Amino acid sequence: MTDLTWYGHELLDVIRNESIWNKTKSIFVDKGAAMTFGLGKEVATSFENHQ
């Protein structure tokens, strides 16, 4: 499979900012949560909205 869904493009757009990506990764590491695209996008978007 070589196509990225629209949802995948939205996730990449949000985490393109290195600061947001690092904060997002930190949440998953600290909480021990399994990262899914949906959850990752929600967490990253919350950081994007608070900058």
C-alpha angles and dihedrals in degrees: 000000000000103000123097117213123234088253089056091051090051091051092050091048092054097045094044086096104085093213092054092046092051092048090048093051090047092056092053093046093047095046096038089229124160107245118232126176091249096050092041091053092049093051094044092047090053089057091045090054092052099052 
